[in-house]
Amino acid sequence: MIPRQVARLCVITDPHLGRGGGHVELARQAIEGGAPMIQLRDKTAGPRRLLPHAREIANLCHERRVRFLVNDRLDLALAADADGVHLGQDDLPASVARAALGPGKILGVSIHSLEQAVRAQADGADYLGIGPIFETSTKATGYAPLGYDEVRRVRASIDLPLIAIGGITLDNVGGVIRAGADGVAVISAIAGAGDIRSAVRGFLEAITKAEEGTREPKSR
């Protein structure tokens, strides 16, 4: 399990949505904005091309004590000395990845239902990426938007940190946190922002405000 403070905001690098600079520059600016977790995601480039970028991001993250994960590719995560890997339902089975990673690395798993969440937890996941919560054009998941109700349903049965993904914006992030998510993973709302650092800070502030609203009031 990862610290819930780390799970609050995962910035996913996708240079196809950004305004230039590529994976490394997106990661650098997100880190400077205060992001506690970075995930490298690229569905078009192969591992040979991505490895130098992954290693550079790993160095940046390690210097600032930010967690760095690689999406989909266990081999790339290990070669770059990333903190871990995030796997989808069609990727390597979580139990196999857990054995290859060992106990010192982070394993995140995308889930789209309570049943998948239960299996991922049993297979050794450290956190779950639940989604898509809302409509998103970033990735064709093949799953209908889950909405707040499924977040609540999974939260009621699963102890692992939940990171919500899919159509997350400043307008809806508060509702996602109040529904039970520990944090969110954001792609286009940060990668496509004119000022990535400010966008990260805006999300962190909105998450903090929502967290404060979910705390039990002190008895008088």
C-alpha positions as CSV (number, residue, x, y, z in Angstrom):
1,M,0.0,0.0,0.0
2,I,1.2,3.5,-0.7
3,P,0.8,6.5,1.6
4,R,-2.6,8.1,1.0
5,Q,-0.8,11.5,0.8
6,V,1.0,10.2,-2.2
7,A,-2.2,9.0,-3.8
8,R,-3.8,12.4,-3.7
9,L,-2.6,13.4,-7.2
10,C,-1.0,11.4,-10.0
11,V,0.0,13.4,-13.0
12,I,0.1,11.3,-16.2
13,T,2.5,12.5,-18.8
14,D,1.1,12.5,-22.3
15,P,3.0,14.8,-24.7
16,H,0.3,14.3,-27.4
17,L,-2.0,16.4,-25.2
18,G,0.5,18.9,-24.0
19,R,1.9,22.1,-25.5
20,G,5.4,20.9,-26.2
21,G,8.3,19.7,-24.2
22,G,7.6,16.0,-24.1
23,H,7.4,13.6,-21.2
24,V,10.4,14.9,-19.3
25,E,9.4,18.6,-19.4
26,L,5.8,17.7,-18.4
27,A,7.1,15.7,-15.5
28,R,9.5,18.4,-14.4
29,Q,6.9,21.1,-14.3
30,A,4.4,18.9,-12.5
31,I,7.0,18.1,-9.9
32,E,7.7,21.8,-9.5
33,G,4.0,22.3,-9.0
34,G,4.0,19.8,-6.1
35,A,2.7,16.6,-7.7
36,P,3.4,13.7,-5.4
37,M,3.2,11.0,-8.1
38,I,4.2,11.0,-11.8
39,Q,3.2,8.3,-14.3
40,L,4.8,7.9,-17.7
41,R,2.2,6.8,-20.3
42,D,2.8,6.5,-24.0
43,K,0.7,4.2,-26.2
44,T,2.7,4.9,-29.4
45,A,6.4,4.8,-28.5
46,G,8.3,1.5,-27.9
47,P,10.4,0.8,-24.8
48,R,13.7,1.5,-26.5
49,R,12.6,5.0,-27.4
50,L,11.0,5.7,-24.0
51,L,13.8,4.3,-21.8
52,P,16.0,7.5,-21.8
53,H,13.0,9.6,-20.9
54,A,11.9,7.2,-18.2
55,R,15.4,7.2,-16.7
56,E,15.5,11.0,-16.7
57,I,12.1,11.3,-15.0
58,A,13.1,8.7,-12.5
59,N,16.1,10.8,-11.5
60,L,14.0,13.9,-11.2
61,C,11.5,12.1,-9.1
62,H,14.1,10.5,-6.8
63,E,15.7,13.9,-6.2
64,R,12.4,15.4,-5.1
65,R,11.1,12.2,-3.3
66,V,8.2,12.0,-5.8
67,R,6.9,8.5,-6.7
68,F,7.4,7.5,-10.4
69,L,5.5,4.8,-12.1
70,V,5.5,3.5,-15.7
71,N,2.2,2.7,-17.3
72,D,1.7,-0.8,-18.8
73,R,5.4,-1.8,-19.2
74,L,6.9,-3.8,-16.4
75,D,10.2,-4.2,-18.3
76,L,10.5,-0.4,-18.8
77,A,9.7,0.3,-15.2
78,L,12.5,-2.1,-14.0
79,A,15.0,-0.9,-16.5
80,A,14.5,2.7,-15.5
81,D,14.5,2.0,-11.8
82,A,11.0,3.5,-11.5
83,D,9.2,3.1,-8.2
84,G,6.7,0.8,-9.8
85,V,4.3,0.0,-12.6
86,H,0.6,0.6,-13.3
87,L,-1.2,-2.1,-15.1
88,G,-4.5,-2.3,-16.9
89,Q,-6.9,-5.3,-17.1
90,D,-5.4,-6.4,-20.4
91,D,-1.8,-6.1,-19.3
92,L,0.4,-8.6,-17.4
93,P,-1.6,-10.2,-14.5
94,A,-1.1,-8.4,-11.3
95,S,0.0,-11.5,-9.4
96,V,2.8,-12.1,-12.0
97,A,3.9,-8.4,-11.8
98,R,3.9,-8.5,-8.0
99,A,6.2,-11.5,-8.1
100,A,8.6,-9.8,-10.6
101,L,8.6,-6.5,-8.8
102,G,9.2,-7.8,-5.3
103,P,7.9,-6.2,-2.1
104,G,9.8,-2.9,-2.4
105,K,8.1,-1.6,-5.6
106,I,4.7,-0.2,-6.2
107,L,2.0,-2.0,-8.1
108,G,-1.0,-0.1,-9.3
109,V,-3.9,-1.7,-11.1
110,S,-6.8,-0.2,-13.1
111,I,-10.2,-1.5,-12.1
112,H,-13.7,-0.9,-13.5
113,S,-15.8,-2.8,-11.0
114,L,-15.8,-4.1,-7.4
115,E,-15.1,-7.6,-8.6
116,Q,-11.9,-6.5,-10.3
117,A,-11.0,-4.5,-7.2
118,V,-11.3,-7.5,-5.0
119,R,-9.1,-9.6,-7.3
120,A,-6.4,-6.9,-7.7
121,Q,-6.2,-6.5,-3.9
122,A,-5.8,-10.2,-3.5
123,D,-3.1,-10.3,-6.2
124,G,-0.9,-7.8,-4.3
125,A,-1.9,-4.3,-5.7
126,D,-0.7,-1.3,-3.6
127,Y,-3.4,1.0,-5.0
128,L,-6.3,0.9,-7.4
129,G,-7.0,3.2,-10.3
130,I,-10.7,3.3,-10.6
131,G,-12.4,4.6,-13.7
132,P,-13.4,6.0,-16.0
133,I,-15.4,8.1,-13.6
134,F,-16.7,10.5,-16.4
135,E,-16.6,10.6,-20.1
136,T,-13.0,11.0,-21.4
137,S,-11.5,11.4,-24.9
138,T,-8.0,10.5,-23.6
139,K,-8.3,6.7,-23.8
140,A,-11.0,4.3,-25.3
141,T,-11.5,2.1,-22.3
142,G,-14.5,0.1,-23.5
143,Y,-16.2,0.8,-20.2
144,A,-19.1,3.1,-19.5
145,P,-18.4,6.0,-17.0
146,L,-18.8,4.7,-13.5
147,G,-19.8,7.9,-11.8
148,Y,-19.7,8.6,-8.0
149,D,-21.8,5.6,-7.0
150,E,-19.2,3.0,-8.1
151,V,-16.5,4.9,-6.2
152,R,-18.6,4.7,-3.1
153,R,-19.3,1.0,-3.7
154,V,-15.7,0.1,-4.1
155,R,-14.6,2.3,-1.2
156,A,-17.0,0.5,1.2
157,S,-15.4,-2.9,0.5
158,I,-11.7,-2.1,-0.3
159,D,-9.0,-0.9,2.0
160,L,-6.4,0.1,-0.6
161,P,-6.0,3.7,-1.7
162,L,-8.3,4.6,-4.6
163,I,-7.1,6.9,-7.4
164,A,-10.0,8.0,-9.6
165,I,-9.3,8.6,-13.3
166,G,-11.3,9.6,-16.4
167,G,-12.6,13.1,-17.2
168,I,-11.3,14.6,-13.9
169,T,-11.4,18.4,-13.8
170,L,-11.3,21.1,-11.2
171,D,-15.1,21.2,-11.4
172,N,-15.6,17.6,-10.4
173,V,-12.5,16.6,-8.4
174,G,-14.2,17.7,-5.1
175,G,-17.1,15.3,-5.7
176,V,-14.8,12.4,-6.5
177,I,-12.9,12.9,-3.2
178,R,-16.1,13.2,-1.2
179,A,-17.4,10.0,-2.8
180,G,-14.5,8.2,-1.3
181,A,-11.5,8.4,-3.6
182,D,-8.1,9.1,-1.9
183,G,-6.9,11.0,-5.0
184,V,-7.1,11.4,-8.7
185,A,-5.0,10.8,-11.8
186,V,-5.1,13.6,-14.3
187,I,-4.0,13.8,-17.9
188,S,-5.5,16.4,-20.2
189,A,-6.6,18.9,-17.5
190,I,-2.9,19.3,-16.5
191,A,-0.9,18.2,-19.6
192,G,-3.0,20.6,-21.8
193,A,-2.9,23.5,-19.3
194,G,-1.1,26.7,-20.3
195,D,0.7,26.7,-16.9
196,I,1.3,23.1,-15.7
197,R,2.7,24.2,-12.3
198,S,-0.4,26.3,-11.5
199,A,-2.7,23.5,-12.8
200,V,-1.1,21.1,-10.3
201,R,-1.4,23.5,-7.5
202,G,-5.0,24.1,-8.3
203,F,-5.9,20.4,-8.1
204,L,-4.0,20.0,-4.9
205,E,-5.9,23.0,-3.3
206,A,-9.2,21.6,-4.6
207,I,-8.4,18.1,-3.1
208,T,-7.4,19.6,0.2
209,K,-10.7,21.6,0.4
210,A,-12.7,18.5,-0.4
211,E,-10.8,16.5,2.2
212,E,-11.6,19.1,4.8
213,G,-15.2,18.9,3.9
214,T,-15.3,15.1,4.6
215,R,-13.8,15.3,8.1
216,E,-16.0,14.7,11.0
217,P,-16.8,17.9,12.9
218,K,-15.3,18.1,16.4
219,S,-17.7,17.6,19.2
220,R,-18.2,20.7,21.4
